[in-house]
């Protein structure tokens, strides 16, 4: 694992202190995103952005709860990017270009149309794969059409017996 990501994971575990469910969620999403990205042959830079985003993607949840008492897909997207930027700046020297792309992806991680880039695509696939077993929401079951990568589709089949 990249040292920057190890440090970011440590910072995110601290950020989500007291919430093992959310901590284990992002750890799983990161693992699957890293795996799919590697098996799909992503270039190093795109893989780096994908993994950074996977670690931080749900950072908007605690800040939404603090501000509004609850969270939705929309508030996660609106509240997440600024918090993610703070954590990236605090925990390691992420370039401005990486920070901007990660913020964009977090601002769109529950937007399932106009998916641009393999980092965006694989982030969604990894998050859906985890949410299908964690979430009681039926919304995720309707999202299997989002899958594009062969690796993501094979995991969807092997984990949930969904055939695409
Ligand atoms: Fe998530």
Backbone and ligand atoms as CSV (ligand in chain L), in Angstrom:
chain,resi,resn,atom,element,x,y,z
A,1,UNK,N,N,0.844,-1.209,0.000
A,1,UNK,CA,C,0.000,0.000,0.000
A,1,UNK,C,C,0.873,1.251,0.000
A,2,UNK,N,N,0.403,2.263,-0.721
A,2,UNK,CA,C,1.107,3.549,-0.776
A,2,UNK,C,C,1.101,4.191,0.623
A,3,UNK,N,N,2.255,4.718,1.043
A,3,UNK,CA,C,2.352,5.311,2.387
A,3,UNK,C,C,1.348,6.457,2.569
A,4,UNK,N,N,1.134,7.245,1.511
A,4,UNK,CA,C,0.156,8.344,1.611
A,4,UNK,C,C,-1.247,7.806,1.925
A,5,UNK,N,N,-1.575,6.650,1.335
A,5,UNK,CA,C,-2.902,6.071,1.592
A,5,UNK,C,C,-2.977,5.470,2.999
A,6,UNK,N,N,-1.891,4.856,3.457
A,6,UNK,CA,C,-1.872,4.330,4.829
A,6,UNK,C,C,-2.098,5.470,5.826
A,7,UNK,N,N,-1.437,6.594,5.604
A,7,UNK,CA,C,-1.607,7.751,6.490
A,7,UNK,C,C,-3.016,8.342,6.401
A,8,UNK,N,N,-3.555,8.351,5.173
A,8,UNK,CA,C,-4.907,8.889,4.991
A,8,UNK,C,C,-5.942,7.987,5.658
A,9,UNK,N,N,-5.756,6.677,5.552
A,9,UNK,CA,C,-6.667,5.728,6.214
A,9,UNK,C,C,-6.620,5.939,7.726
A,10,UNK,N,N,-5.419,6.108,8.256
A,10,UNK,CA,C,-5.281,6.349,9.702
A,10,UNK,C,C,-6.028,7.621,10.103
A,11,UNK,N,N,-5.864,8.677,9.305
A,11,UNK,CA,C,-6.544,9.949,9.591
A,11,UNK,C,C,-8.061,9.791,9.495
A,12,UNK,N,N,-8.516,9.004,8.539
A,12,UNK,CA,C,-9.960,8.808,8.346
A,12,UNK,C,C,-10.551,7.949,9.465
A,13,UNK,N,N,-9.792,6.957,9.939
A,13,UNK,CA,C,-10.257,6.158,11.091
A,13,UNK,C,C,-10.419,7.078,12.301
A,14,UNK,N,N,-9.487,7.987,12.482
A,14,UNK,CA,C,-9.585,8.944,13.586
A,14,UNK,C,C,-10.771,9.886,13.382
A,15,UNK,N,N,-10.963,10.346,12.146
A,15,UNK,CA,C,-12.079,11.246,11.815
A,15,UNK,C,C,-13.419,10.588,12.141
A,16,UNK,N,N,-13.526,9.284,11.862
A,16,UNK,CA,C,-14.766,8.526,12.085
A,16,UNK,C,C,-14.759,7.818,13.447
A,17,UNK,N,N,-13.941,8.334,14.364
A,17,UNK,CA,C,-13.779,7.734,15.682
A,17,UNK,C,C,-15.129,7.371,16.317
A,18,UNK,N,N,-15.253,6.160,16.827
A,18,UNK,CA,C,-16.486,5.739,17.488
A,18,UNK,C,C,-17.528,5.176,16.544
A,19,UNK,N,N,-17.219,5.109,15.250
A,19,UNK,CA,C,-18.199,4.575,14.302
A,19,UNK,C,C,-17.595,3.444,13.469
A,20,UNK,N,N,-17.473,2.258,14.086
A,20,UNK,CA,C,-16.824,1.152,13.377
A,20,UNK,C,C,-17.536,0.759,12.087
A,21,UNK,N,N,-18.850,0.937,12.005
A,21,UNK,CA,C,-19.558,0.552,10.775
A,21,UNK,C,C,-19.099,1.407,9.597
A,22,UNK,N,N,-18.990,2.734,9.826
A,22,UNK,CA,C,-18.552,3.592,8.715
A,22,UNK,C,C,-17.077,3.378,8.413
A,23,UNK,N,N,-16.279,3.107,9.455
A,23,UNK,CA,C,-14.850,2.830,9.232
A,23,UNK,C,C,-14.689,1.568,8.378
A,24,UNK,N,N,-15.420,0.516,8.746
A,24,UNK,CA,C,-15.276,-0.734,7.999
A,24,UNK,C,C,-15.879,-0.620,6.598
A,25,UNK,N,N,-16.872,0.255,6.436
A,25,UNK,CA,C,-17.417,0.502,5.100
A,25,UNK,C,C,-16.340,1.064,4.175
A,26,UNK,N,N,-15.679,2.120,4.589
A,26,UNK,CA,C,-14.712,2.719,3.658
A,26,UNK,C,C,-13.503,1.809,3.448
A,27,UNK,N,N,-13.138,1.012,4.481
A,27,UNK,CA,C,-12.032,0.057,4.289
A,27,UNK,C,C,-12.399,-0.973,3.212
A,28,UNK,N,N,-13.623,-1.441,3.235
A,28,UNK,CA,C,-14.066,-2.416,2.227
A,28,UNK,C,C,-14.138,-1.788,0.838
A,29,UNK,N,N,-14.685,-0.578,0.771
A,29,UNK,CA,C,-14.791,0.088,-0.530
A,29,UNK,C,C,-13.393,0.341,-1.096
A,30,UNK,N,N,-12.458,0.741,-0.226
A,30,UNK,CA,C,-11.087,0.965,-0.685
A,30,UNK,C,C,-10.470,-0.334,-1.213
A,31,UNK,N,N,-10.639,-1.418,-0.484
A,31,UNK,CA,C,-10.064,-2.703,-0.900
A,31,UNK,C,C,-10.604,-3.137,-2.266
A,32,UNK,N,N,-11.918,-3.047,-2.438
A,32,UNK,CA,C,-12.514,-3.470,-3.706
A,32,UNK,C,C,-12.134,-2.534,-4.836
A,33,UNK,N,N,-12.086,-1.240,-4.560
A,33,UNK,CA,C,-11.689,-0.283,-5.600
A,33,UNK,C,C,-10.248,-0.552,-6.026
A,34,UNK,N,N,-9.362,-0.784,-5.050
A,34,UNK,CA,C,-7.959,-1.061,-5.372
A,34,UNK,C,C,-7.845,-2.329,-6.215
A,35,UNK,N,N,-8.604,-3.335,-5.846
A,35,UNK,CA,C,-8.584,-4.617,-6.543
A,35,UNK,C,C,-9.109,-4.484,-7.973
A,36,UNK,N,N,-10.264,-3.851,-8.121
A,36,UNK,CA,C,-10.842,-3.703,-9.459
A,36,UNK,C,C,-9.905,-2.858,-10.327
A,37,UNK,N,N,-9.400,-1.760,-9.773
A,37,UNK,CA,C,-8.497,-0.895,-10.536
A,37,UNK,C,C,-7.264,-1.648,-11.009
A,38,UNK,N,N,-6.674,-2.423,-10.113
A,38,UNK,CA,C,-5.474,-3.196,-10.461
A,38,UNK,C,C,-5.785,-4.224,-11.550
A,39,UNK,N,N,-6.884,-4.954,-11.373
A,39,UNK,CA,C,-7.220,-6.008,-12.349
A,39,UNK,C,C,-7.673,-5.432,-13.688
A,40,UNK,N,N,-8.189,-4.203,-13.677
A,40,UNK,CA,C,-8.593,-3.553,-14.928
A,40,UNK,C,C,-7.429,-2.815,-15.592
A,41,UNK,N,N,-6.263,-2.846,-14.957
A,41,UNK,CA,C,-5.064,-2.270,-15.582
A,41,UNK,C,C,-5.018,-0.754,-15.588
A,42,UNK,N,N,-5.560,-0.116,-14.580
A,42,UNK,CA,C,-5.499,1.358,-14.524
A,42,UNK,C,C,-4.048,1.841,-14.493
A,43,UNK,N,N,-3.814,3.003,-15.084
A,43,UNK,CA,C,-2.486,3.599,-14.943
A,43,UNK,C,C,-2.305,4.053,-13.491
A,44,UNK,N,N,-1.050,4.227,-13.104
A,44,UNK,CA,C,-0.714,4.475,-11.703
A,44,UNK,C,C,-1.417,5.722,-11.136
A,45,UNK,N,N,-1.484,6.765,-11.949
A,45,UNK,CA,C,-2.067,8.027,-11.479
A,45,UNK,C,C,-3.571,7.882,-11.239
A,46,UNK,N,N,-4.270,7.229,-12.165
A,46,UNK,CA,C,-5.716,7.035,-12.011
A,46,UNK,C,C,-5.996,6.118,-10.826
A,47,UNK,N,N,-5.174,5.098,-10.669
A,47,UNK,CA,C,-5.315,4.185,-9.523
A,47,UNK,C,C,-5.145,4.952,-8.206
A,48,UNK,N,N,-4.172,5.862,-8.194
A,48,UNK,CA,C,-3.906,6.653,-6.987
A,48,UNK,C,C,-5.124,7.519,-6.633
A,49,UNK,N,N,-5.688,8.176,-7.643
A,49,UNK,CA,C,-6.873,9.016,-7.413
A,49,UNK,C,C,-8.054,8.165,-6.957
A,50,UNK,N,N,-8.247,7.024,-7.603
A,50,UNK,CA,C,-9.337,6.115,-7.234
A,50,UNK,C,C,-9.227,5.694,-5.771
A,51,UNK,N,N,-8.043,5.274,-5.370
A,51,UNK,CA,C,-7.881,4.790,-3.990
A,51,UNK,C,C,-8.051,5.921,-2.977
A,52,UNK,N,N,-7.534,7.102,-3.303
A,52,UNK,CA,C,-7.689,8.254,-2.406
A,52,UNK,C,C,-9.168,8.558,-2.211
A,53,UNK,N,N,-9.918,8.560,-3.322
A,53,UNK,CA,C,-11.348,8.869,-3.242
A,53,UNK,C,C,-12.106,7.804,-2.472
A,54,UNK,N,N,-11.753,6.539,-2.691
A,54,UNK,CA,C,-12.465,5.455,-1.994
A,54,UNK,C,C,-12.338,5.613,-0.476
A,55,UNK,N,N,-11.167,5.999,-0.025
A,55,UNK,CA,C,-10.946,6.186,1.422
A,55,UNK,C,C,-11.840,7.315,1.960
A,56,UNK,N,N,-11.979,8.384,1.178
A,56,UNK,CA,C,-12.642,9.604,1.667
A,56,UNK,C,C,-14.101,9.747,1.241
A,57,UNK,N,N,-14.620,8.839,0.421
A,57,UNK,CA,C,-15.854,9.150,-0.313
A,57,UNK,C,C,-17.059,9.487,0.577
A,58,UNK,N,N,-17.142,8.887,1.767
A,58,UNK,CA,C,-18.312,9.141,2.617
A,58,UNK,C,C,-18.054,10.152,3.726
A,59,UNK,N,N,-17.025,10.960,3.589
A,59,UNK,CA,C,-16.665,11.907,4.645
A,59,UNK,C,C,-17.770,12.952,4.867
A,60,UNK,N,N,-18.667,13.090,3.905
A,60,UNK,CA,C,-19.785,14.040,4.068
A,60,UNK,C,C,-20.852,13.581,5.036
A,61,UNK,N,N,-20.829,12.296,5.418
A,61,UNK,CA,C,-21.897,11.803,6.304
A,61,UNK,C,C,-21.819,12.434,7.700
A,62,UNK,N,N,-20.678,12.327,8.415
A,62,UNK,CA,C,-20.662,12.923,9.769
A,62,UNK,C,C,-20.923,14.431,9.768
A,63,UNK,N,N,-20.416,15.143,8.775
A,63,UNK,CA,C,-20.630,16.599,8.764
A,63,UNK,C,C,-22.096,16.916,8.440
A,64,UNK,N,N,-22.748,16.094,7.603
A,64,UNK,CA,C,-24.188,16.280,7.343
A,64,UNK,C,C,-24.996,16.059,8.611
A,65,UNK,N,N,-24.648,15.014,9.357
A,65,UNK,CA,C,-25.368,14.719,10.598
A,65,UNK,C,C,-25.193,15.871,11.589
A,66,UNK,N,N,-23.958,16.388,11.685
A,66,UNK,CA,C,-23.705,17.499,12.594
A,66,UNK,C,C,-24.500,18.745,12.197
A,67,UNK,N,N,-24.611,19.001,10.896
A,67,UNK,CA,C,-25.282,20.216,10.419
A,67,UNK,C,C,-26.796,20.091,10.380
A,68,UNK,N,N,-27.273,18.944,9.852
A,68,UNK,CA,C,-28.708,18.813,9.547
A,68,UNK,C,C,-29.408,17.755,10.389
A,69,UNK,N,N,-28.632,16.983,11.186
A,69,UNK,CA,C,-29.241,15.922,11.988
A,69,UNK,C,C,-29.422,14.624,11.230
A,70,UNK,N,N,-29.185,14.637,9.928
A,70,UNK,CA,C,-29.286,13.421,9.125
A,70,UNK,C,C,-28.519,13.647,7.820
A,71,UNK,N,N,-28.521,12.656,6.955
A,71,UNK,CA,C,-27.824,12.830,5.680
A,71,UNK,C,C,-28.589,12.156,4.559
A,72,UNK,N,N,-28.361,12.646,3.361
A,72,UNK,CA,C,-28.936,12.038,2.154
A,72,UNK,C,C,-27.793,11.905,1.143
A,73,UNK,N,N,-28.088,11.248,0.032
A,73,UNK,CA,C,-27.082,11.159,-1.030
A,73,UNK,C,C,-26.640,12.574,-1.437
A,74,UNK,N,N,-27.617,13.493,-1.491
A,74,UNK,CA,C,-27.313,14.871,-1.924
A,74,UNK,C,C,-26.413,15.597,-0.916
A,75,UNK,N,N,-26.724,15.484,0.384
A,75,UNK,CA,C,-25.882,16.207,1.362
A,75,UNK,C,C,-24.489,15.584,1.448
A,76,UNK,N,N,-24.395,14.261,1.226
A,76,UNK,CA,C,-23.058,13.653,1.189
A,76,UNK,C,C,-22.225,14.299,0.083
A,77,UNK,N,N,-22.876,14.507,-1.065
A,77,UNK,CA,C,-22.155,15.077,-2.205
A,77,UNK,C,C,-21.808,16.540,-1.978
A,78,UNK,N,N,-22.707,17.278,-1.303
A,78,UNK,CA,C,-22.450,18.714,-1.129
A,78,UNK,C,C,-21.494,18.998,0.034
A,79,UNK,N,N,-21.565,18.191,1.091
A,79,UNK,CA,C,-20.752,18.463,2.289
A,79,UNK,C,C,-19.386,17.779,2.257
A,80,UNK,N,N,-19.253,16.710,1.464
A,80,UNK,CA,C,-18.039,15.900,1.497
A,80,UNK,C,C,-16.766,16.565,0.983
A,81,UNK,N,N,-16.819,17.228,-0.183
A,81,UNK,CA,C,-15.572,17.684,-0.802
A,81,UNK,C,C,-14.707,18.596,0.077
A,82,UNK,N,N,-15.302,19.556,0.760
A,82,UNK,CA,C,-14.507,20.488,1.576
A,82,UNK,C,C,-13.820,19.754,2.724
A,83,UNK,N,N,-14.540,18.803,3.356
A,83,UNK,CA,C,-13.939,18.025,4.444
A,83,UNK,C,C,-12.799,17.157,3.921
A,84,UNK,N,N,-13.017,16.562,2.743
A,84,UNK,CA,C,-11.981,15.714,2.140
A,84,UNK,C,C,-10.716,16.525,1.871
A,85,UNK,N,N,-10.893,17.746,1.381
A,85,UNK,CA,C,-9.743,18.607,1.091
A,85,UNK,C,C,-8.945,18.877,2.367
A,86,UNK,N,N,-9.660,19.171,3.451
A,86,UNK,CA,C,-8.972,19.427,4.729
A,86,UNK,C,C,-8.123,18.222,5.129
A,87,UNK,N,N,-8.701,17.037,5.036
A,87,UNK,CA,C,-7.993,15.829,5.468
A,87,UNK,C,C,-6.792,15.532,4.560
A,88,UNK,N,N,-6.957,15.757,3.265
A,88,UNK,CA,C,-5.828,15.526,2.339
A,88,UNK,C,C,-4.689,16.493,2.628
A,89,UNK,N,N,-5.028,17.732,2.942
A,89,UNK,CA,C,-3.984,18.723,3.233
A,89,UNK,C,C,-3.305,18.397,4.554
A,90,UNK,N,N,-4.097,17.997,5.554
A,90,UNK,CA,C,-3.526,17.679,6.869
A,90,UNK,C,C,-2.655,16.425,6.851
A,91,UNK,N,N,-3.068,15.399,6.088
A,91,UNK,CA,C,-2.444,14.084,6.263
A,91,UNK,C,C,-1.318,13.779,5.276
A,92,UNK,N,N,-1.106,14.601,4.273
A,92,UNK,CA,C,-0.016,14.275,3.355
A,92,UNK,C,C,0.030,15.244,2.201
A,93,UNK,N,N,1.107,15.182,1.421
A,93,UNK,CA,C,1.216,16.179,0.348
A,93,UNK,C,C,0.589,15.685,-0.954
A,94,UNK,N,N,-0.722,15.784,-1.007
A,94,UNK,CA,C,-1.458,15.478,-2.225
A,94,UNK,C,C,-1.398,16.700,-3.140
A,95,UNK,N,N,-1.193,16.451,-4.432
A,95,UNK,CA,C,-1.087,17.575,-5.365
A,95,UNK,C,C,-2.452,18.236,-5.538
A,96,UNK,N,N,-2.443,19.495,-5.961
A,96,UNK,CA,C,-3.690,20.225,-6.215
A,96,UNK,C,C,-4.540,19.487,-7.243
A,97,UNK,N,N,-3.884,18.902,-8.247
A,97,UNK,CA,C,-4.634,18.196,-9.300
A,97,UNK,C,C,-5.370,16.992,-8.701
A,98,UNK,N,N,-4.685,16.231,-7.862
A,98,UNK,CA,C,-5.331,15.082,-7.209
A,98,UNK,C,C,-6.471,15.571,-6.320
A,99,UNK,N,N,-6.212,16.601,-5.530
A,99,UNK,CA,C,-7.242,17.119,-4.622
A,99,UNK,C,C,-8.493,17.533,-5.398
A,100,UNK,N,N,-8.316,18.229,-6.515
A,100,UNK,CA,C,-9.469,18.703,-7.292
A,100,UNK,C,C,-10.272,17.545,-7.867
A,101,UNK,N,N,-9.592,16.525,-8.386
A,101,UNK,CA,C,-10.304,15.373,-8.967
A,101,UNK,C,C,-11.031,14.572,-7.865
A,102,UNK,N,N,-10.379,14.386,-6.733
A,102,UNK,CA,C,-11.005,13.658,-5.622
A,102,UNK,C,C,-12.263,14.410,-5.153
A,103,UNK,N,N,-12.173,15.732,-5.069
A,103,UNK,CA,C,-13.336,16.528,-4.658
A,103,UNK,C,C,-14.483,16.382,-5.663
A,104,UNK,N,N,-14.125,16.396,-6.947
A,104,UNK,CA,C,-15.153,16.223,-7.986
A,104,UNK,C,C,-15.849,14.861,-7.835
A,105,UNK,N,N,-15.030,13.828,-7.647
A,105,UNK,CA,C,-15.603,12.476,-7.557
A,105,UNK,C,C,-16.491,12.333,-6.321
A,106,UNK,N,N,-16.070,12.909,-5.189
A,106,UNK,CA,C,-16.898,12.836,-3.984
A,106,UNK,C,C,-18.212,13.600,-4.204
A,107,UNK,N,N,-18.134,14.703,-4.940
A,107,UNK,CA,C,-19.334,15.502,-5.222
A,107,UNK,C,C,-20.285,14.799,-6.187
A,108,UNK,N,N,-19.836,13.674,-6.773
A,108,UNK,CA,C,-20.675,12.954,-7.747
A,108,UNK,C,C,-20.820,11.471,-7.411
A,109,UNK,N,N,-20.457,11.052,-6.196
A,109,UNK,CA,C,-20.404,9.597,-5.993
A,109,UNK,C,C,-21.765,8.940,-5.806
A,110,UNK,N,N,-22.829,9.747,-5.785
A,110,UNK,CA,C,-24.173,9.166,-5.885
A,110,UNK,C,C,-24.888,9.718,-7.114
A,111,UNK,N,N,-24.127,10.049,-8.135
A,111,UNK,CA,C,-24.684,10.513,-9.409
A,111,UNK,C,C,-24.342,9.460,-10.455
A,112,UNK,N,N,-25.385,8.787,-10.953
A,112,UNK,CA,C,-25.144,7.571,-11.731
A,112,UNK,C,C,-25.332,7.761,-13.233
A,113,UNK,N,N,-25.344,9.021,-13.676
A,113,UNK,CA,C,-25.321,9.235,-15.128
A,113,UNK,C,C,-24.125,10.116,-15.473
A,114,UNK,N,N,-23.784,10.154,-16.742
A,114,UNK,CA,C,-22.593,10.894,-17.214
A,114,UNK,C,C,-21.333,10.534,-16.428
A,115,UNK,N,N,-21.100,9.235,-16.257
A,115,UNK,CA,C,-19.918,8.764,-15.531
A,115,UNK,C,C,-18.696,8.940,-16.431
A,116,UNK,N,N,-17.779,9.798,-15.997
A,116,UNK,CA,C,-16.622,10.118,-16.850
A,116,UNK,C,C,-15.337,9.662,-16.176
A,117,UNK,N,N,-14.689,8.686,-16.751
A,117,UNK,CA,C,-13.386,8.251,-16.228
A,117,UNK,C,C,-13.493,6.947,-15.459
A,118,UNK,N,N,-12.406,6.154,-15.532
A,118,UNK,CA,C,-12.384,4.862,-14.852
A,118,UNK,C,C,-12.345,5.015,-13.332
A,119,UNK,N,N,-11.781,6.123,-12.833
A,119,UNK,CA,C,-11.774,6.342,-11.382
A,119,UNK,C,C,-13.218,6.478,-10.872
A,120,UNK,N,N,-14.010,7.274,-11.581
A,120,UNK,CA,C,-15.428,7.480,-11.254
A,120,UNK,C,C,-16.174,6.151,-11.358
A,121,UNK,N,N,-16.008,5.457,-12.483
A,121,UNK,CA,C,-16.723,4.204,-12.730
A,121,UNK,C,C,-16.455,3.160,-11.630
A,122,UNK,N,N,-15.182,2.979,-11.325
A,122,UNK,CA,C,-14.814,1.909,-10.381
A,122,UNK,C,C,-15.195,2.287,-8.951
A,123,UNK,N,N,-15.105,3.575,-8.606
A,123,UNK,CA,C,-15.582,4.021,-7.286
A,123,UNK,C,C,-17.047,3.613,-7.086
A,124,UNK,N,N,-17.882,3.882,-8.084
A,124,UNK,CA,C,-19.305,3.541,-7.968
A,124,UNK,C,C,-19.491,2.037,-7.829
A,125,UNK,N,N,-18.777,1.268,-8.640
A,125,UNK,CA,C,-18.929,-0.194,-8.591
A,125,UNK,C,C,-18.531,-0.733,-7.213
A,126,UNK,N,N,-17.408,-0.269,-6.673
A,126,UNK,CA,C,-16.938,-0.757,-5.369
A,126,UNK,C,C,-17.937,-0.385,-4.276
A,127,UNK,N,N,-18.455,0.847,-4.314
A,127,UNK,CA,C,-19.403,1.302,-3.286
A,127,UNK,C,C,-20.709,0.509,-3.369
A,128,UNK,N,N,-21.189,0.260,-4.580
A,128,UNK,CA,C,-22.430,-0.515,-4.745
A,128,UNK,C,C,-22.210,-1.951,-4.258
A,129,UNK,N,N,-21.075,-2.559,-4.608
A,129,UNK,CA,C,-20.792,-3.934,-4.165
A,129,UNK,C,C,-20.861,-4.053,-2.644
A,130,UNK,N,N,-20.343,-3.047,-1.936
A,130,UNK,CA,C,-20.365,-3.088,-0.473
A,130,UNK,C,C,-21.770,-2.766,0.046
A,131,UNK,N,N,-22.403,-1.750,-0.522
A,131,UNK,CA,C,-23.720,-1.351,-0.025
A,131,UNK,C,C,-24.791,-2.413,-0.262
A,132,UNK,N,N,-24.627,-3.249,-1.271
A,132,UNK,CA,C,-25.613,-4.306,-1.521
A,132,UNK,C,C,-25.730,-5.252,-0.327
A,133,UNK,N,N,-24.649,-5.427,0.425
A,133,UNK,CA,C,-24.766,-6.289,1.607
A,133,UNK,C,C,-24.943,-5.500,2.901
A,134,UNK,N,N,-24.566,-4.222,2.919
A,134,UNK,CA,C,-24.631,-3.452,4.170
A,134,UNK,C,C,-25.927,-2.676,4.336
A,135,UNK,N,N,-26.467,-2.220,3.216
A,135,UNK,CA,C,-27.559,-1.255,3.305
A,135,UNK,C,C,-28.899,-1.957,3.186
A,136,UNK,N,N,-29.885,-1.484,3.944
A,136,UNK,CA,C,-31.233,-2.030,3.815
A,136,UNK,C,C,-31.977,-1.337,2.670
A,137,UNK,N,N,-31.388,-0.236,2.160
A,137,UNK,CA,C,-32.044,0.517,1.094
A,137,UNK,C,C,-32.152,-0.328,-0.180
A,138,UNK,N,N,-33.341,-0.308,-0.770
A,138,UNK,CA,C,-33.527,-1.037,-2.034
A,138,UNK,C,C,-32.879,-0.287,-3.196
A,139,UNK,N,N,-32.481,0.971,-2.958
A,139,UNK,CA,C,-31.918,1.778,-4.050
A,139,UNK,C,C,-30.743,1.096,-4.721
A,140,UNK,N,N,-29.925,0.404,-3.919
A,140,UNK,CA,C,-28.714,-0.184,-4.481
A,140,UNK,C,C,-29.015,-1.342,-5.424
A,141,UNK,N,N,-30.118,-2.056,-5.143
A,141,UNK,CA,C,-30.487,-3.181,-6.019
A,141,UNK,C,C,-30.820,-2.694,-7.425
A,142,UNK,N,N,-31.274,-1.448,-7.524
A,142,UNK,CA,C,-31.643,-0.899,-8.830
A,142,UNK,C,C,-30.424,-0.373,-9.581
A,143,UNK,N,N,-29.247,-0.492,-8.986
A,143,UNK,CA,C,-28.064,0.137,-9.577
A,143,UNK,C,C,-27.128,-0.840,-10.291
A,144,UNK,N,N,-27.557,-2.079,-10.451
A,144,UNK,CA,C,-26.645,-3.041,-11.089
A,144,UNK,C,C,-26.366,-2.659,-12.556
A,145,UNK,N,N,-27.258,-1.857,-13.145
A,145,UNK,CA,C,-27.024,-1.414,-14.538
A,145,UNK,C,C,-25.807,-0.486,-14.643
A,146,UNK,N,N,-25.330,0.028,-13.508
A,146,UNK,CA,C,-24.189,0.955,-13.518
A,146,UNK,C,C,-22.879,0.233,-13.872
A,147,UNK,N,N,-22.829,-1.076,-13.608
A,147,UNK,CA,C,-21.565,-1.809,-13.778
A,147,UNK,C,C,-21.127,-1.858,-15.240
A,148,UNK,N,N,-19.830,-1.570,-15.453
A,148,UNK,CA,C,-19.256,-1.601,-16.797
A,148,UNK,C,C,-18.024,-2.499,-16.869
A,149,UNK,N,N,-17.211,-2.522,-15.792
A,149,UNK,CA,C,-15.953,-3.267,-15.898
A,149,UNK,C,C,-16.213,-4.773,-15.783
A,150,UNK,N,N,-15.391,-5.555,-16.475
A,150,UNK,CA,C,-15.525,-7.014,-16.405
A,150,UNK,C,C,-15.296,-7.501,-14.978
A,151,UNK,N,N,-14.324,-6.882,-14.300
A,151,UNK,CA,C,-14.011,-7.310,-12.928
A,151,UNK,C,C,-15.178,-7.002,-11.987
A,152,UNK,N,N,-15.734,-5.800,-12.098
A,152,UNK,CA,C,-16.875,-5.428,-11.257
A,152,UNK,C,C,-18.050,-6.355,-11.500
A,153,UNK,N,N,-18.309,-6.646,-12.770
A,153,UNK,CA,C,-19.422,-7.541,-13.107
A,153,UNK,C,C,-19.184,-8.938,-12.547
A,154,UNK,N,N,-17.938,-9.405,-12.604
A,154,UNK,CA,C,-17.665,-10.754,-12.097
A,154,UNK,C,C,-17.836,-10.800,-10.577
A,155,UNK,N,N,-17.458,-9.710,-9.882
A,155,UNK,CA,C,-17.663,-9.674,-8.426
A,155,UNK,C,C,-19.158,-9.622,-8.088
A,156,UNK,N,N,-19.898,-8.863,-8.877
A,156,UNK,CA,C,-21.353,-8.779,-8.668
A,156,UNK,C,C,-21.970,-10.168,-8.823
A,157,UNK,N,N,-21.491,-10.900,-9.809
A,157,UNK,CA,C,-21.989,-12.264,-10.021
A,157,UNK,C,C,-21.568,-13.178,-8.859
A,158,UNK,N,N,-20.292,-13.132,-8.520
A,158,UNK,CA,C,-19.802,-14.070,-7.510
A,158,UNK,C,C,-20.341,-13.762,-6.111
A,159,UNK,N,N,-20.524,-12.475,-5.794
A,159,UNK,CA,C,-21.023,-12.126,-4.456
A,159,UNK,C,C,-22.532,-12.277,-4.343
A,160,UNK,N,N,-23.254,-11.863,-5.380
A,160,UNK,CA,C,-24.716,-11.741,-5.258
A,160,UNK,C,C,-25.495,-12.571,-6.279
A,161,UNK,N,N,-24.764,-13.304,-7.122
A,161,UNK,CA,C,-25.398,-14.101,-8.181
A,161,UNK,C,C,-26.265,-13.251,-9.105
A,162,UNK,N,N,-25.804,-12.014,-9.325
A,162,UNK,CA,C,-26.467,-11.158,-10.302
A,162,UNK,C,C,-25.751,-11.358,-11.633
A,163,UNK,N,N,-26.499,-11.680,-12.653
A,163,UNK,CA,C,-25.907,-11.831,-13.985
A,163,UNK,C,C,-26.215,-10.608,-14.824
A,164,UNK,N,N,-25.186,-10.084,-15.454
A,164,UNK,CA,C,-25.401,-8.920,-16.329
A,164,UNK,C,C,-25.164,-9.312,-17.779
L,1,LIG,FE,FE,-20.010,4.488,0.520
